[in-house]
Amino acid sequence: MSDKNAAIVEISQTANRFTSSIVLKFENKYIDVKSILGLFTTLINSSQYELHVHGPDEMLAKETMLAVFEKHNLNIKIAE
């Protein structure tokens, strides 16, 4: 499994542990982070991503997702 594939699987599996909506904004597109297919078509290491998290467990989801993206050297910013 390539590094990109490993990152996508881990990001999606981690997101699916939360009930909050977790959406990645890239350029003018919004991708559900719980969707492996959506991530495959979007995730490119050199890009800047913005993560939108809304729901009952959003604080923990933001912290956890940030750690997973950083682990895979992906440039992520949490939207306020």
mmCIF file of the N, C-alpha and C atoms, coordinates in Angstrom:
data_MODEL
# 
_entry.id   MODEL 
# 
loop_
_atom_site.group_PDB 
_atom_site.id 
_atom_site.type_symbol 
_atom_site.label_atom_id 
_atom_site.label_alt_id 
_atom_site.label_comp_id 
_atom_site.label_asym_id 
_atom_site.label_entity_id 
_atom_site.label_seq_id 
_atom_site.pdbx_PDB_ins_code 
_atom_site.Cartn_x 
_atom_site.Cartn_y 
_atom_site.Cartn_z 
_atom_site.occupancy 
_atom_site.B_iso_or_equiv 
_atom_site.pdbx_formal_charge 
_atom_site.auth_seq_id 
_atom_site.auth_comp_id 
_atom_site.auth_asym_id 
_atom_site.auth_atom_id 
_atom_site.pdbx_PDB_model_num 
ATOM 1   N N  . MET A 1 1  ? 0.854   -1.188 0.000  1.00 0.00 ? 1  MET A N  1 
ATOM 2   C CA . MET A 1 1  ? 0.000   0.000  0.000  1.00 0.00 ? 1  MET A CA 1 
ATOM 3   C C  . MET A 1 1  ? 0.890   1.238  0.000  1.00 0.00 ? 1  MET A C  1 
ATOM 4   N N  . SER A 1 2  ? 0.601   2.179  -0.868 1.00 0.00 ? 2  SER A N  1 
ATOM 5   C CA . SER A 1 2  ? 1.416   3.396  -0.922 1.00 0.00 ? 2  SER A CA 1 
ATOM 6   C C  . SER A 1 2  ? 1.158   4.262  0.304  1.00 0.00 ? 2  SER A C  1 
ATOM 7   N N  . ASP A 1 3  ? 2.037   5.236  0.522  1.00 0.00 ? 3  ASP A N  1 
ATOM 8   C CA . ASP A 1 3  ? 1.861   6.150  1.649  1.00 0.00 ? 3  ASP A CA 1 
ATOM 9   C C  . ASP A 1 3  ? 0.553   6.918  1.527  1.00 0.00 ? 3  ASP A C  1 
ATOM 10  N N  . LYS A 1 4  ? 0.228   7.327  0.286  1.00 0.00 ? 4  LYS A N  1 
ATOM 11  C CA . LYS A 1 4  ? -1.016  8.069  0.075  1.00 0.00 ? 4  LYS A CA 1 
ATOM 12  C C  . LYS A 1 4  ? -2.227  7.197  0.420  1.00 0.00 ? 4  LYS A C  1 
ATOM 13  N N  . ASN A 1 5  ? -2.197  5.955  -0.027 1.00 0.00 ? 5  ASN A N  1 
ATOM 14  C CA . ASN A 1 5  ? -3.309  5.048  0.275  1.00 0.00 ? 5  ASN A CA 1 
ATOM 15  C C  . ASN A 1 5  ? -3.439  4.820  1.776  1.00 0.00 ? 5  ASN A C  1 
ATOM 16  N N  . ALA A 1 6  ? -2.314  4.636  2.456  1.00 0.00 ? 6  ALA A N  1 
ATOM 17  C CA . ALA A 1 6  ? -2.330  4.424  3.904  1.00 0.00 ? 6  ALA A CA 1 
ATOM 18  C C  . ALA A 1 6  ? -2.914  5.649  4.603  1.00 0.00 ? 6  ALA A C  1 
ATOM 19  N N  . ALA A 1 7  ? -2.536  6.841  4.145  1.00 0.00 ? 7  ALA A N  1 
ATOM 20  C CA . ALA A 1 7  ? -3.053  8.081  4.726  1.00 0.00 ? 7  ALA A CA 1 
ATOM 21  C C  . ALA A 1 7  ? -4.565  8.168  4.537  1.00 0.00 ? 7  ALA A C  1 
ATOM 22  N N  . ILE A 1 8  ? -5.033  7.889  3.330  1.00 0.00 ? 8  ILE A N  1 
ATOM 23  C CA . ILE A 1 8  ? -6.461  7.979  3.023  1.00 0.00 ? 8  ILE A CA 1 
ATOM 24  C C  . ILE A 1 8  ? -7.270  7.008  3.884  1.00 0.00 ? 8  ILE A C  1 
ATOM 25  N N  . VAL A 1 9  ? -6.812  5.772  3.987  1.00 0.00 ? 9  VAL A N  1 
ATOM 26  C CA . VAL A 1 9  ? -7.525  4.773  4.784  1.00 0.00 ? 9  VAL A CA 1 
ATOM 27  C C  . VAL A 1 9  ? -7.568  5.194  6.254  1.00 0.00 ? 9  VAL A C  1 
ATOM 28  N N  . GLU A 1 10 ? -6.426  5.657  6.790  1.00 0.00 ? 10 GLU A N  1 
ATOM 29  C CA . GLU A 1 10 ? -6.396  6.042  8.198  1.00 0.00 ? 10 GLU A CA 1 
ATOM 30  C C  . GLU A 1 10 ? -7.266  7.273  8.456  1.00 0.00 ? 10 GLU A C  1 
ATOM 31  N N  . ILE A 1 11 ? -7.223  8.246  7.567  1.00 0.00 ? 11 ILE A N  1 
ATOM 32  C CA . ILE A 1 11 ? -8.050  9.459  7.724  1.00 0.00 ? 11 ILE A CA 1 
ATOM 33  C C  . ILE A 1 11 ? -9.532  9.094  7.719  1.00 0.00 ? 11 ILE A C  1 
ATOM 34  N N  . SER A 1 12 ? -9.941  8.281  6.758  1.00 0.00 ? 12 SER A N  1 
ATOM 35  C CA . SER A 1 12 ? -11.345 7.894  6.648  1.00 0.00 ? 12 SER A CA 1 
ATOM 36  C C  . SER A 1 12 ? -11.793 7.073  7.853  1.00 0.00 ? 12 SER A C  1 
ATOM 37  N N  . GLN A 1 13 ? -10.981 6.091  8.259  1.00 0.00 ? 13 GLN A N  1 
ATOM 38  C CA . GLN A 1 13 ? -11.342 5.257  9.407  1.00 0.00 ? 13 GLN A CA 1 
ATOM 39  C C  . GLN A 1 13 ? -11.432 6.089  10.684 1.00 0.00 ? 13 GLN A C  1 
ATOM 40  N N  . THR A 1 14 ? -10.527 7.035  10.842 1.00 0.00 ? 14 THR A N  1 
ATOM 41  C CA . THR A 1 14 ? -10.540 7.896  12.028 1.00 0.00 ? 14 THR A CA 1 
ATOM 42  C C  . THR A 1 14 ? -11.787 8.771  12.020 1.00 0.00 ? 14 THR A C  1 
ATOM 43  N N  . ALA A 1 15 ? -12.109 9.363  10.875 1.00 0.00 ? 15 ALA A N  1 
ATOM 44  C CA . ALA A 1 15 ? -13.292 10.226 10.765 1.00 0.00 ? 15 ALA A CA 1 
ATOM 45  C C  . ALA A 1 15 ? -14.567 9.465  11.084 1.00 0.00 ? 15 ALA A C  1 
ATOM 46  N N  . ASN A 1 16 ? -14.627 8.211  10.692 1.00 0.00 ? 16 ASN A N  1 
ATOM 47  C CA . ASN A 1 16 ? -15.824 7.406  10.907 1.00 0.00 ? 16 ASN A CA 1 
ATOM 48  C C  . ASN A 1 16 ? -16.066 7.047  12.370 1.00 0.00 ? 16 ASN A C  1 
ATOM 49  N N  . ARG A 1 17 ? -15.114 7.325  13.241 1.00 0.00 ? 17 ARG A N  1 
ATOM 50  C CA . ARG A 1 17 ? -15.313 7.090  14.679 1.00 0.00 ? 17 ARG A CA 1 
ATOM 51  C C  . ARG A 1 17 ? -16.140 8.205  15.322 1.00 0.00 ? 17 ARG A C  1 
ATOM 52  N N  . PHE A 1 18 ? -16.335 9.295  14.599 1.00 0.00 ? 18 PHE A N  1 
ATOM 53  C CA . PHE A 1 18 ? -17.046 10.453 15.152 1.00 0.00 ? 18 PHE A CA 1 
ATOM 54  C C  . PHE A 1 18 ? -18.431 10.607 14.531 1.00 0.00 ? 18 PHE A C  1 
ATOM 55  N N  . THR A 1 19 ? -19.362 11.164 15.306 1.00 0.00 ? 19 THR A N  1 
ATOM 56  C CA . THR A 1 19 ? -20.699 11.438 14.770 1.00 0.00 ? 19 THR A CA 1 
ATOM 57  C C  . THR A 1 19 ? -20.741 12.784 14.067 1.00 0.00 ? 19 THR A C  1 
ATOM 58  N N  . SER A 1 20 ? -19.781 13.658 14.361 1.00 0.00 ? 20 SER A N  1 
ATOM 59  C CA . SER A 1 20 ? -19.743 14.976 13.732 1.00 0.00 ? 20 SER A CA 1 
ATOM 60  C C  . SER A 1 20 ? -19.553 14.860 12.224 1.00 0.00 ? 20 SER A C  1 
ATOM 61  N N  . SER A 1 21 ? -20.041 15.875 11.527 1.00 0.00 ? 21 SER A N  1 
ATOM 62  C CA . SER A 1 21 ? -19.782 16.014 10.097 1.00 0.00 ? 21 SER A CA 1 
ATOM 63  C C  . SER A 1 21 ? -18.344 16.496 9.940  1.00 0.00 ? 21 SER A C  1 
ATOM 64  N N  . ILE A 1 22 ? -17.561 15.806 9.116  1.00 0.00 ? 22 ILE A N  1 
ATOM 65  C CA . ILE A 1 22 ? -16.161 16.181 8.895  1.00 0.00 ? 22 ILE A CA 1 
ATOM 66  C C  . ILE A 1 22 ? -15.965 16.322 7.387  1.00 0.00 ? 22 ILE A C  1 
ATOM 67  N N  . VAL A 1 23 ? -15.749 17.562 6.962  1.00 0.00 ? 23 VAL A N  1 
ATOM 68  C CA . VAL A 1 23 ? -15.683 17.870 5.537  1.00 0.00 ? 23 VAL A CA 1 
ATOM 69  C C  . VAL A 1 23 ? -14.378 18.599 5.234  1.00 0.00 ? 23 VAL A C  1 
ATOM 70  N N  . LEU A 1 24 ? -13.756 18.212 4.145  1.00 0.00 ? 24 LEU A N  1 
ATOM 71  C CA . LEU A 1 24 ? -12.511 18.815 3.699  1.00 0.00 ? 24 LEU A CA 1 
ATOM 72  C C  . LEU A 1 24 ? -12.810 19.788 2.574  1.00 0.00 ? 24 LEU A C  1 
ATOM 73  N N  . LYS A 1 25 ? -12.342 21.032 2.714  1.00 0.00 ? 25 LYS A N  1 
ATOM 74  C CA . LYS A 1 25 ? -12.510 22.010 1.634  1.00 0.00 ? 25 LYS A CA 1 
ATOM 75  C C  . LYS A 1 25 ? -11.187 22.107 0.898  1.00 0.00 ? 25 LYS A C  1 
ATOM 76  N N  . PHE A 1 26 ? -11.264 21.938 -0.412 1.00 0.00 ? 26 PHE A N  1 
ATOM 77  C CA . PHE A 1 26 ? -10.089 22.021 -1.267 1.00 0.00 ? 26 PHE A CA 1 
ATOM 78  C C  . PHE A 1 26 ? -10.490 22.805 -2.503 1.00 0.00 ? 26 PHE A C  1 
ATOM 79  N N  . GLU A 1 27 ? -9.844  23.957 -2.727 1.00 0.00 ? 27 GLU A N  1 
ATOM 80  C CA . GLU A 1 27 ? -10.230 24.866 -3.797 1.00 0.00 ? 27 GLU A CA 1 
ATOM 81  C C  . GLU A 1 27 ? -11.718 25.177 -3.619 1.00 0.00 ? 27 GLU A C  1 
ATOM 82  N N  . ASN A 1 28 ? -12.576 24.851 -4.563 1.00 0.00 ? 28 ASN A N  1 
ATOM 83  C CA . ASN A 1 28 ? -14.007 25.139 -4.394 1.00 0.00 ? 28 ASN A CA 1 
ATOM 84  C C  . ASN A 1 28 ? -14.834 23.883 -4.161 1.00 0.00 ? 28 ASN A C  1 
ATOM 85  N N  . LYS A 1 29 ? -14.173 22.801 -3.748 1.00 0.00 ? 29 LYS A N  1 
ATOM 86  C CA . LYS A 1 29 ? -14.871 21.532 -3.551 1.00 0.00 ? 29 LYS A CA 1 
ATOM 87  C C  . LYS A 1 29 ? -14.942 21.197 -2.073 1.00 0.00 ? 29 LYS A C  1 
ATOM 88  N N  . TYR A 1 30 ? -16.006 20.500 -1.705 1.00 0.00 ? 30 TYR A N  1 
ATOM 89  C CA . TYR A 1 30 ? -16.158 19.990 -0.342 1.00 0.00 ? 30 TYR A CA 1 
ATOM 90  C C  . TYR A 1 30 ? -16.251 18.482 -0.414 1.00 0.00 ? 30 TYR A C  1 
ATOM 91  N N  . ILE A 1 31 ? -15.412 17.796 0.343  1.00 0.00 ? 31 ILE A N  1 
ATOM 92  C CA . ILE A 1 31 ? -15.351 16.341 0.300  1.00 0.00 ? 31 ILE A CA 1 
ATOM 93  C C  . ILE A 1 31 ? -15.617 15.782 1.697  1.00 0.00 ? 31 ILE A C  1 
ATOM 94  N N  . ASP A 1 32 ? -16.521 14.822 1.781  1.00 0.00 ? 32 ASP A N  1 
ATOM 95  C CA . ASP A 1 32 ? -16.802 14.141 3.044  1.00 0.00 ? 32 ASP A CA 1 
ATOM 96  C C  . ASP A 1 32 ? -15.585 13.281 3.383  1.00 0.00 ? 32 ASP A C  1 
ATOM 97  N N  . VAL A 1 33 ? -14.937 13.571 4.504  1.00 0.00 ? 33 VAL A N  1 
ATOM 98  C CA . VAL A 1 33 ? -13.721 12.861 4.889  1.00 0.00 ? 33 VAL A CA 1 
ATOM 99  C C  . VAL A 1 33 ? -14.007 11.389 5.203  1.00 0.00 ? 33 VAL A C  1 
ATOM 100 N N  . LYS A 1 34 ? -15.254 11.055 5.484  1.00 0.00 ? 34 LYS A N  1 
ATOM 101 C CA . LYS A 1 34 ? -15.614 9.667  5.766  1.00 0.00 ? 34 LYS A CA 1 
ATOM 102 C C  . LYS A 1 34 ? -15.694 8.830  4.489  1.00 0.00 ? 34 LYS A C  1 
ATOM 103 N N  . SER A 1 35 ? -15.614 9.491  3.332  1.00 0.00 ? 35 SER A N  1 
ATOM 104 C CA . SER A 1 35 ? -15.687 8.809  2.039  1.00 0.00 ? 35 SER A CA 1 
ATOM 105 C C  . SER A 1 35 ? -14.284 8.557  1.494  1.00 0.00 ? 35 SER A C  1 
ATOM 106 N N  . ILE A 1 36 ? -13.884 7.302  1.435  1.00 0.00 ? 36 ILE A N  1 
ATOM 107 C CA . ILE A 1 36 ? -12.559 6.963  0.910  1.00 0.00 ? 36 ILE A CA 1 
ATOM 108 C C  . ILE A 1 36 ? -12.441 7.392  -0.548 1.00 0.00 ? 36 ILE A C  1 
ATOM 109 N N  . LEU A 1 37 ? -13.474 7.180  -1.335 1.00 0.00 ? 37 LEU A N  1 
ATOM 110 C CA . LEU A 1 37 ? -13.427 7.547  -2.745 1.00 0.00 ? 37 LEU A CA 1 
ATOM 111 C C  . LEU A 1 37 ? -13.221 9.053  -2.924 1.00 0.00 ? 37 LEU A C  1 
ATOM 112 N N  . GLY A 1 38 ? -13.928 9.858  -2.137 1.00 0.00 ? 38 GLY A N  1 
ATOM 113 C CA . GLY A 1 38 ? -13.764 11.306 -2.207 1.00 0.00 ? 38 GLY A CA 1 
ATOM 114 C C  . GLY A 1 38 ? -12.343 11.722 -1.889 1.00 0.00 ? 38 GLY A C  1 
ATOM 115 N N  . LEU A 1 39 ? -11.738 11.080 -0.904 1.00 0.00 ? 39 LEU A N  1 
ATOM 116 C CA . LEU A 1 39 ? -10.360 11.401 -0.537 1.00 0.00 ? 39 LEU A CA 1 
ATOM 117 C C  . LEU A 1 39 ? -9.376  10.996 -1.627 1.00 0.00 ? 39 LEU A C  1 
ATOM 118 N N  . PHE A 1 40 ? -9.595  9.847  -2.247 1.00 0.00 ? 40 PHE A N  1 
ATOM 119 C CA . PHE A 1 40 ? -8.688  9.382  -3.302 1.00 0.00 ? 40 PHE A CA 1 
ATOM 120 C C  . PHE A 1 40 ? -8.603  10.386 -4.442 1.00 0.00 ? 40 PHE A C  1 
ATOM 121 N N  . THR A 1 41 ? -9.722  11.020 -4.759 1.00 0.00 ? 41 THR A N  1 
ATOM 122 C CA . THR A 1 41 ? -9.726  11.940 -5.900 1.00 0.00 ? 41 THR A CA 1 
ATOM 123 C C  . THR A 1 41 ? -9.239  13.334 -5.527 1.00 0.00 ? 41 THR A C  1 
ATOM 124 N N  . THR A 1 42 ? -8.980  13.590 -4.256 1.00 0.00 ? 42 THR A N  1 
ATOM 125 C CA . THR A 1 42 ? -8.666  14.933 -3.799 1.00 0.00 ? 42 THR A CA 1 
ATOM 126 C C  . THR A 1 42 ? -7.307  15.088 -3.142 1.00 0.00 ? 42 THR A C  1 
ATOM 127 N N  . LEU A 1 43 ? -6.877  14.102 -2.389 1.00 0.00 ? 43 LEU A N  1 
ATOM 128 C CA . LEU A 1 43 ? -5.713  14.265 -1.526 1.00 0.00 ? 43 LEU A CA 1 
ATOM 129 C C  . LEU A 1 43 ? -4.398  14.311 -2.308 1.00 0.00 ? 43 LEU A C  1 
ATOM 130 N N  . ILE A 1 44 ? -3.743  15.465 -2.258 1.00 0.00 ? 44 ILE A N  1 
ATOM 131 C CA . ILE A 1 44 ? -2.440  15.658 -2.889 1.00 0.00 ? 44 ILE A CA 1 
ATOM 132 C C  . ILE A 1 44 ? -1.573  16.351 -1.839 1.00 0.00 ? 44 ILE A C  1 
ATOM 133 N N  . ASN A 1 45 ? -0.427  15.798 -1.550 1.00 0.00 ? 45 ASN A N  1 
ATOM 134 C CA . ASN A 1 45 ? 0.387   16.283 -0.436 1.00 0.00 ? 45 ASN A CA 1 
ATOM 135 C C  . ASN A 1 45 ? 0.728   17.767 -0.451 1.00 0.00 ? 45 ASN A C  1 
ATOM 136 N N  . SER A 1 46 ? 0.913   18.354 -1.610 1.00 0.00 ? 46 SER A N  1 
ATOM 137 C CA . SER A 1 46 ? 1.404   19.730 -1.666 1.00 0.00 ? 46 SER A CA 1 
ATOM 138 C C  . SER A 1 46 ? 0.307   20.775 -1.486 1.00 0.00 ? 46 SER A C  1 
ATOM 139 N N  . SER A 1 47 ? -0.911  20.348 -1.356 1.00 0.00 ? 47 SER A N  1 
ATOM 140 C CA . SER A 1 47 ? -2.030  21.289 -1.297 1.00 0.00 ? 47 SER A CA 1 
ATOM 141 C C  . SER A 1 47 ? -2.354  21.720 0.124  1.00 0.00 ? 47 SER A C  1 
ATOM 142 N N  . GLN A 1 48 ? -3.060  22.844 0.225  1.00 0.00 ? 48 GLN A N  1 
ATOM 143 C CA . GLN A 1 48 ? -3.556  23.346 1.508  1.00 0.00 ? 48 GLN A CA 1 
ATOM 144 C C  . GLN A 1 48 ? -5.026  22.952 1.622  1.00 0.00 ? 48 GLN A C  1 
ATOM 145 N N  . TYR A 1 49 ? -5.380  22.334 2.730  1.00 0.00 ? 49 TYR A N  1 
ATOM 146 C CA . TYR A 1 49 ? -6.753  21.901 2.944  1.00 0.00 ? 49 TYR A CA 1 
ATOM 147 C C  . TYR A 1 49 ? -7.335  22.611 4.150  1.00 0.00 ? 49 TYR A C  1 
ATOM 148 N N  . GLU A 1 50 ? -8.634  22.750 4.145  1.00 0.00 ? 50 GLU A N  1 
ATOM 149 C CA . GLU A 1 50 ? -9.336  23.329 5.280  1.00 0.00 ? 50 GLU A CA 1 
ATOM 150 C C  . GLU A 1 50 ? -10.343 22.297 5.759  1.00 0.00 ? 50 GLU A C  1 
ATOM 151 N N  . LEU A 1 51 ? -10.331 22.014 7.058  1.00 0.00 ? 51 LEU A N  1 
ATOM 152 C CA . LEU A 1 51 ? -11.207 20.996 7.616  1.00 0.00 ? 51 LEU A CA 1 
ATOM 153 C C  . LEU A 1 51 ? -12.349 21.654 8.376  1.00 0.00 ? 51 LEU A C  1 
ATOM 154 N N  . HIS A 1 52 ? -13.573 21.279 8.025  1.00 0.00 ? 52 HIS A N  1 
ATOM 155 C CA . HIS A 1 52 ? -14.777 21.800 8.674  1.00 0.00 ? 52 HIS A CA 1 
ATOM 156 C C  . HIS A 1 52 ? -15.392 20.668 9.486  1.00 0.00 ? 52 HIS A C  1 
ATOM 157 N N  . VAL A 1 53 ? -15.526 20.877 10.800 1.00 0.00 ? 53 VAL A N  1 
ATOM 158 C CA . VAL A 1 53 ? -16.065 19.851 11.682 1.00 0.00 ? 53 VAL A CA 1 
ATOM 159 C C  . VAL A 1 53 ? -17.214 20.455 12.477 1.00 0.00 ? 53 VAL A C  1 
ATOM 160 N N  . HIS A 1 54 ? -18.383 19.812 12.406 1.00 0.00 ? 54 HIS A N  1 
ATOM 161 C CA . HIS A 1 54 ? -19.564 20.294 13.127 1.00 0.00 ? 54 HIS A CA 1 
ATOM 162 C C  . HIS A 1 54 ? -20.320 19.112 13.707 1.00 0.00 ? 54 HIS A C  1 
ATOM 163 N N  . GLY A 1 55 ? -20.612 19.187 14.996 1.00 0.00 ? 55 GLY A N  1 
ATOM 164 C CA . GLY A 1 55 ? -21.393 18.124 15.617 1.00 0.00 ? 55 GLY A CA 1 
ATOM 165 C C  . GLY A 1 55 ? -21.095 17.996 17.092 1.00 0.00 ? 55 GLY A C  1 
ATOM 166 N N  . PRO A 1 56 ? -21.700 16.996 17.723 1.00 0.00 ? 56 PRO A N  1 
ATOM 167 C CA . PRO A 1 56 ? -21.624 16.848 19.178 1.00 0.00 ? 56 PRO A CA 1 
ATOM 168 C C  . PRO A 1 56 ? -20.219 16.541 19.709 1.00 0.00 ? 56 PRO A C  1 
ATOM 169 N N  . ASP A 1 57 ? -19.378 15.907 18.897 1.00 0.00 ? 57 ASP A N  1 
ATOM 170 C CA . ASP A 1 57 ? -18.029 15.560 19.369 1.00 0.00 ? 57 ASP A CA 1 
ATOM 171 C C  . ASP A 1 57 ? -16.954 16.297 18.571 1.00 0.00 ? 57 ASP A C  1 
ATOM 172 N N  . GLU A 1 58 ? -17.301 17.513 18.121 1.00 0.00 ? 58 GLU A N  1 
ATOM 173 C CA . GLU A 1 58 ? -16.400 18.225 17.199 1.00 0.00 ? 58 GLU A CA 1 
ATOM 174 C C  . GLU A 1 58 ? -15.049 18.599 17.805 1.00 0.00 ? 58 GLU A C  1 
ATOM 175 N N  . MET A 1 59 ? -14.991 18.918 19.091 1.00 0.00 ? 59 MET A N  1 
ATOM 176 C CA . MET A 1 59 ? -13.702 19.307 19.682 1.00 0.00 ? 59 MET A CA 1 
ATOM 177 C C  . MET A 1 59 ? -12.704 18.139 19.622 1.00 0.00 ? 59 MET A C  1 
ATOM 178 N N  . LEU A 1 60 ? -13.138 16.966 20.034 1.00 0.00 ? 60 LEU A N  1 
ATOM 179 C CA . LEU A 1 60 ? -12.272 15.787 19.982 1.00 0.00 ? 60 LEU A CA 1 
ATOM 180 C C  . LEU A 1 60 ? -11.974 15.401 18.534 1.00 0.00 ? 60 LEU A C  1 
ATOM 181 N N  . ALA A 1 61 ? -12.975 15.511 17.666 1.00 0.00 ? 61 ALA A N  1 
ATOM 182 C CA . ALA A 1 61 ? -12.785 15.176 16.250 1.00 0.00 ? 61 ALA A CA 1 
ATOM 183 C C  . ALA A 1 61 ? -11.736 16.095 15.619 1.00 0.00 ? 61 ALA A C  1 
ATOM 184 N N  . LYS A 1 62 ? -11.790 17.389 15.927 1.00 0.00 ? 62 LYS A N  1 
ATOM 185 C CA . LYS A 1 62 ? -10.810 18.340 15.367 1.00 0.00 ? 62 LYS A CA 1 
ATOM 186 C C  . LYS A 1 62 ? -9.398  17.974 15.800 1.00 0.00 ? 62 LYS A C  1 
ATOM 187 N N  . GLU A 1 63 ? -9.213  17.733 17.101 1.00 0.00 ? 63 GLU A N  1 
ATOM 188 C CA . GLU A 1 63 ? -7.888  17.382 17.619 1.00 0.00 ? 63 GLU A CA 1 
ATOM 189 C C  . GLU A 1 63 ? -7.360  16.102 16.977 1.00 0.00 ? 63 GLU A C  1 
ATOM 190 N N  . THR A 1 64 ? -8.223  15.096 16.920 1.00 0.00 ? 64 THR A N  1 
ATOM 191 C CA . THR A 1 64 ? -7.821  13.787 16.398 1.00 0.00 ? 64 THR A CA 1 
ATOM 192 C C  . THR A 1 64 ? -7.513  13.857 14.912 1.00 0.00 ? 64 THR A C  1 
ATOM 193 N N  . MET A 1 65 ? -8.371  14.527 14.141 1.00 0.00 ? 65 MET A N  1 
ATOM 194 C CA . MET A 1 65 ? -8.165  14.616 12.695 1.00 0.00 ? 65 MET A CA 1 
ATOM 195 C C  . MET A 1 65 ? -6.910  15.425 12.377 1.00 0.00 ? 65 MET A C  1 
ATOM 196 N N  . LEU A 1 66 ? -6.674  16.489 13.122 1.00 0.00 ? 66 LEU A N  1 
ATOM 197 C CA . LEU A 1 66 ? -5.475  17.302 12.917 1.00 0.00 ? 66 LEU A CA 1 
ATOM 198 C C  . LEU A 1 66 ? -4.224  16.440 13.100 1.00 0.00 ? 66 LEU A C  1 
ATOM 199 N N  . ALA A 1 67 ? -4.215  15.620 14.138 1.00 0.00 ? 67 ALA A N  1 
ATOM 200 C CA . ALA A 1 67 ? -3.069  14.745 14.408 1.00 0.00 ? 67 ALA A CA 1 
ATOM 201 C C  . ALA A 1 67 ? -2.853  13.743 13.270 1.00 0.00 ? 67 ALA A C  1 
ATOM 202 N N  . VAL A 1 68 ? -3.937  13.189 12.725 1.00 0.00 ? 68 VAL A N  1 
ATOM 203 C CA . VAL A 1 68 ? -3.813  12.203 11.636 1.00 0.00 ? 68 VAL A CA 1 
ATOM 204 C C  . VAL A 1 68 ? -3.287  12.869 10.364 1.00 0.00 ? 68 VAL A C  1 
ATOM 205 N N  . PHE A 1 69 ? -3.806  14.052 10.027 1.00 0.00 ? 69 PHE A N  1 
ATOM 206 C CA . PHE A 1 69 ? -3.313  14.757 8.839  1.00 0.00 ? 69 PHE A CA 1 
ATOM 207 C C  . PHE A 1 69 ? -1.831  15.111 8.995  1.00 0.00 ? 69 PHE A C  1 
ATOM 208 N N  . GLU A 1 70 ? -1.457  15.607 10.174 1.00 0.00 ? 70 GLU A N  1 
ATOM 209 C CA . GLU A 1 70 ? -0.059  15.988 10.402 1.00 0.00 ? 70 GLU A CA 1 
ATOM 210 C C  . GLU A 1 70 ? 0.860   14.774 10.365 1.00 0.00 ? 70 GLU A C  1 
ATOM 211 N N  . LYS A 1 71 ? 0.396   13.652 10.874 1.00 0.00 ? 71 LYS A N  1 
ATOM 212 C CA . LYS A 1 71 ? 1.181   12.408 10.851 1.00 0.00 ? 71 LYS A CA 1 
ATOM 213 C C  . LYS A 1 71 ? 1.572   12.042 9.422  1.00 0.00 ? 71 LYS A C  1 
ATOM 214 N N  . HIS A 1 72 ? 0.684   12.333 8.477  1.00 0.00 ? 72 HIS A N  1 
ATOM 215 C CA . HIS A 1 72 ? 0.926   12.000 7.073  1.00 0.00 ? 72 HIS A CA 1 
ATOM 216 C C  . HIS A 1 72 ? 1.448   13.201 6.282  1.00 0.00 ? 72 HIS A C  1 
ATOM 217 N N  . ASN A 1 73 ? 1.935   14.219 6.990  1.00 0.00 ? 73 ASN A N  1 
ATOM 218 C CA . ASN A 1 73 ? 2.530   15.412 6.367  1.00 0.00 ? 73 ASN A CA 1 
ATOM 219 C C  . ASN A 1 73 ? 1.591   16.116 5.395  1.00 0.00 ? 73 ASN A C  1 
ATOM 220 N N  . LEU A 1 74 ? 0.317   16.182 5.763  1.00 0.00 ? 74 LEU A N  1 
ATOM 221 C CA . LEU A 1 74 ? -0.664  16.875 4.934  1.00 0.00 ? 74 LEU A CA 1 
ATOM 222 C C  . LEU A 1 74 ? -0.953  18.232 5.561  1.00 0.00 ? 74 LEU A C  1 
ATOM 223 N N  . ASN A 1 75 ? -0.960  19.253 4.736  1.00 0.00 ? 75 ASN A N  1 
ATOM 224 C CA . ASN A 1 75 ? -1.111  20.630 5.186  1.00 0.00 ? 75 ASN A CA 1 
ATOM 225 C C  . ASN A 1 75 ? -2.593  20.926 5.448  1.00 0.00 ? 75 ASN A C  1 
ATOM 226 N N  . ILE A 1 76 ? -2.969  20.982 6.703  1.00 0.00 ? 76 ILE A N  1 
ATOM 227 C CA . ILE A 1 76 ? -4.383  21.136 7.069  1.00 0.00 ? 76 ILE A CA 1 
ATOM 228 C C  . ILE A 1 76 ? -4.575  22.319 7.988  1.00 0.00 ? 76 ILE A C  1 
ATOM 229 N N  . LYS A 1 77 ? -5.703  22.987 7.811  1.00 0.00 ? 77 LYS A N  1 
ATOM 230 C CA . LYS A 1 77 ? -6.086  24.082 8.676  1.00 0.00 ? 77 LYS A CA 1 
ATOM 231 C C  . LYS A 1 77 ? -7.507  23.809 9.128  1.00 0.00 ? 77 LYS A C  1 
ATOM 232 N N  . ILE A 1 78 ? -7.766  23.981 10.410 1.00 0.00 ? 78 ILE A N  1 
ATOM 233 C CA . ILE A 1 78 ? -9.113  23.766 10.937 1.00 0.00 ? 78 ILE A CA 1 
ATOM 234 C C  . ILE A 1 78 ? -9.903  25.056 10.759 1.00 0.00 ? 78 ILE A C  1 
ATOM 235 N N  . ALA A 1 79 ? -11.055 24.981 10.117 1.00 0.00 ? 79 ALA A N  1 
ATOM 236 C CA . ALA A 1 79 ? -11.919 26.150 9.938  1.00 0.00 ? 79 ALA A CA 1 
ATOM 237 C C  . ALA A 1 79 ? -12.558 26.514 11.266 1.00 0.00 ? 79 ALA A C  1 
ATOM 238 N N  . GLU A 1 80 ? -12.698 27.785 11.514 1.00 0.00 ? 80 GLU A N  1 
ATOM 239 C CA . GLU A 1 80 ? -13.328 28.265 12.762 1.00 0.00 ? 80 GLU A CA 1 
ATOM 240 C C  . GLU A 1 80 ? -14.834 28.207 12.663 1.00 0.00 ? 80 GLU A C  1 
# 
